[in-house]
């Protein structure tokens, strides 16, 4: 079973997830034989633990088929799994390595998202157990900005997984990328603080990337989101950069998810 061999950083490092290259891992996730182990408990939608296998490699995965999605009134039907893939594309474009490698492919229950299951996380840790630790401040700032750009409607504390001594893996992004403002998150710790210069530079690079229709990032998103949803990502990033500060909780709607963990 493939296991991460190095601690993941904000900057891209394929060996954090796989002893080979990131390209090899994505190929395995996309083309490997997908077998199911069982349903994961406490999921809102049908979510399976599985395994992908290639000629000499295998890796544990989380498979979320579109057919298993519970309809939501405020998101188009059959799009939640696609949003999981978009979250990974966005994380990679920013160079932050927050979201485990995720692909869109066919599986035993039809098309859906397949995400690497990273076993080397502390299952007893979540946002509320480490959010005051100085070692995690920078990565949590990145998660907070990522959620603003993605318009994450459900950033619970349990969706932030401690990985190593100073990194966080962010999971469960099916309710992101709506055009309407929906940000609900537990991470308001940095409200009003100036954007760190290096993270602002990453956001500015993403803005330029999404402004070019021929860019690889824009091309990937075009097959997963609507034009309006892609334009909304660009607008949110531009607004963040123009403000130069982390946003404060909105007063006209609920800013926190429920439950919090």
C-alpha positions, 0 to 999 in steps of 0.5 A: 500500500502506497504511503506518504514518505515525507511531511507535506508542505505548502509547496508542492512535493509529490513524495509527501504522498507517494514514493514515485512521482506525482504524475505516476500517482495521478495515473494510478488513481485514474487508471488503476483497478478500483475495488471497494472495501466498504462504506465509510460511516457518518457520511452525508452521501455514499462514500466508499473506502477502496483501493486502486491497483496497478501493475506493481503499485496500489493505494488506498482511496476514498471514492464518492460516486455521483449516483450516491449523492443526496440532492441539495436545494442549493447545488446542482444535482450530480455535481458534488463529486466534481467539486471534490476534484476542483478543490484539488485542482485549485490547491495544486494551482496555488502550490499549497498541497492542502487537498490530497490528490483527487481525480474524476473517473469511473468506478463500480458505482459510476463516475465520481471522485477518487481521492488518495486516502492518507493514512498517516494522519492523527485520527484524534486531531482536528482544527480545535485541537491544534489551531492555537499551536504556532506551528500550524498558523501559516498552513491554517492561514492558507486553508482559510484563504483557500476556503474563501476562494472556493466559497466553502459552505462547510469547513468543519473542524473535522475537515482539517486533518493534522499531518505531521508536525506543521501541516494540515490536509483539507478534505470534504469539498463537495459543497464548494464553488457556488456562485452565491456567497456561502462561506461557512467555516470554523477558521475565523482566527485571522479575520482582519489580519493582513494577507501574508505576502507569500500567500498573496503572491500565490493568489495573484498567480492563480488570478492570472492563471484563471484569467487565461482561458488557455491555461491548464488550470482554466482548461481543467476547471472548464470540464468540472464547473460552469462558466459562472462558477469559474468566474466567481472563483476569479472574482473572489480571489480578486476581491481578496487581493484588493482587500489585502486582509482576511475577511471577517465573519458576515453579519447577514448570514450564518458564518459557521457550519453545524456541527462544528466538528 
